[in-house]
């Protein structure tokens, strides 16, 4: 572990010990997949408490670590869901994840208190720490040139999440081959991303390029995005596999 990772590990242990000693829940900020992996590595050093990670919905990538003194506290969560809608859908721009995040950061909000941002057909859903939610509701009034309205919302898991379909031929279902297709980089560069611990499958760090993908596996690449491998649609005469994936917008 580098110095930053050691400091994070120390912070996790501190939160776990405080929960154990005081008998109340403690929570981390939102964690990246790499930070969640660090938490997994040190769980054996924790006192006898309940540790959960949560992001506000089932497929969350950024998650808060919750340190509960006992199971009875496990329903307590500091996460709030906000819906962000254009005031006038007709004149709304085609806003991207980067547009939403940029507007939030421009308000002076620390990325660590923000979870996933989900784009749907006519709005976005933001998961955030409850301590910042009222500030966002009151202060976020525009995304780029589009006036918006923000309100506290319940998130429906059946909501249609905006995705982009990606198709193409690959030599195999090995992670490096599929990664090369979806990121539009060479296979050697895809292998480098894997070796640099930047690639996760279903939230688990993968450091070998020989990992074979299975249907509905979710691939997350730090700094690039999140994809879901869907299926094989056919095979060419030369034995190359035609696959379908979806990129989360």
Secondary structure by P-SEA (a helix, b strand, c coil): ccaaaaaaaaaaaaaaaaaaaacbbbbbccccaaaaaaaaaccccccbbbbbbbcccccccbbbbbbcccccccccccbbbbbbbbccccccccccaaaaaaaaaaaccccccccbbbbcccbbbbbbccccaaaaaccccccccccbbbbbbbbbcccccbbbbbbbbbccccaaaaaaaaacccaaaaaaaaaaccccccccccccccccccccbbbbbcccbbbbbcccccccccbbbbbbbbbcc
